[in-house]
Amino acid sequence: MESSNLGNIKATAVILGGTGEAGTSIGKIFLTEFRSSFPSVRITTRDPDSPKARELAKLGADVRPLSEPVEDVFSGADVVIDALPGHLAGDYRERILGALVRKNVKVYFLSEYGIEYHITDFKGYDHDEWITKRKVAAAAHAALQGKVKVVELVTGIFHSWVYRPELGIDVKKNVYTPLGPGTLRFATTGKNDIGRSVARLSILALDPATTAAVPGRLRIAGHNVSYDEIRDIVARVKGVPKGTIRSGDLKAAKENLSKHPTDNILDYITIAVGEGKVDFSDNSNELVNPGQRFWKWRSVEEELRSPEK
């Protein structure tokens, strides 16, 4: 079902990395709920014959191989949504930035869709993904300033990542271990809601009447939830007693990570949560989806009852 009251925008959207974890959901939303605003949707992927690529093609996507020259992919595009992994940088990213300008693309979404790593503090042992993303963002702003509107959408943790022991949420054992009190809050958003938010922001950014309202960086939170609340949700959904909250030592955890850095980004996110840096109580939900007029934000309780596919 298409969302209503989307405005009069008729645009061509390009989704880079359209079969990845975020890209697939973004593509499906553009091709279904927002099809009237985006009658032409192109996606790039390493393997156009993959099951995900074929599924998107059936929905009407113009599927292109990642190896196709970006200038050809961007021809006639109004908005480009980058959902490529951070490690894909270097020369390919430079070609993207050059083509955005030469092909007169109006709006470019950086590949974010996570926590606000700009405010984290892991000096000397930061995660490689965030180091790369900082460089990519800086290069994009430098190359595109005054030429292409750049948007960084920060969405918190994917709903599908929430119920993991690495985040201090062990549903099987019914034990919850925040690096601080159980009242600690963190933002989490369903992938389909991320897709809806990107689509809505694209419409707002492309419309001359509303483009100024879209900031260069903004935060959304499908659910800004606490460990206490998650404990209660699990008890309600699973029909078990309320589990145990065991507050961990934030300082010790951070010192340990500084001495023994890992590849697991959740180790870093858990510390950022403990520092209050993933609490998106202050967010742009009302800009994106005023009064939940376009959709109802999916909660982590809904995710536990029926995981998003």
ABEGO torsion letter per residue (X at the ends): XBBBGAEABBBBBBBBGAABAAAAAAAAAAABAAAAABABBBBBBABAABAAAAAAAAAGBBBBBAABBAAAAABGBABBBBABBAABBEAAAAAAAAAAAAAGBABBBBBBGBBBAAABBBBGABBAAAAAAAAAAAAAAAAABGABBBBBBBAEBBAAAABBAAAGBBAAAGBBBBBEBAABBBBBBBAAAAAAAAAAAAAAAABAAAAAABBABBBBBABBBBAAAAAAAAAAAAGBBBBBBBBBBAAAAAAAAAABBBABAAAAAAAAAAAGAABAABBAAAAABBGGAABBBBBAAAAAABBBX
